[in-house]
């Protein structure tokens, strides 16, 4: 399970990355330097930076808000499928009981 990082650390790391990105030849190099300073993983920071660009609209992709909505809708869909399965089973049971009485 991924560990939770304090949102303040995430915001500070992204701010530092934005401020110092021009001093490095690549995003990866900038992430490595800032991540070392903030004591977080360089790949973690790189993924955060890419997601921040998507959320800002400067890079194509699924925004964090859209991702949360998709996740919520998938969970709701699973619950509804389970409800339908229960109702089908109940309908079959009641139908069988009615035929037995008749």
Rosetta blueprint (number, residue, H / E / L):
1 X L
2 X L
3 X L
4 X L
5 X L
6 X L
7 X H
8 X H
9 X H
10 X H
11 X H
12 X H
13 X H
14 X H
15 X H
16 X H
17 X H
18 X H
19 X H
20 X H
21 X H
22 X H
23 X H
24 X L
25 X L
26 X L
27 X H
28 X H
29 X H
30 X H
31 X H
32 X H
33 X H
34 X H
35 X H
36 X H
37 X H
38 X H
39 X L
40 X L
41 X L
42 X H
43 X H
44 X H
45 X H
46 X H
47 X H
48 X H
49 X H
50 X H
51 X H
52 X H
53 X H
54 X H
55 X H
56 X H
57 X L
58 X L
59 X L
60 X L
61 X L
62 X L
63 X L
64 X H
65 X H
66 X H
67 X H
68 X H
69 X H
70 X H
71 X H
72 X H
73 X H
74 X H
75 X H
76 X H
77 X H
78 X H
79 X H
80 X H
81 X H
82 X H
83 X H
84 X H
85 X H
86 X H
87 X H
88 X H
89 X H
90 X H
91 X H
92 X H
93 X H
94 X H
95 X H
96 X H
97 X H
98 X H
99 X H
100 X H
101 X H
102 X L
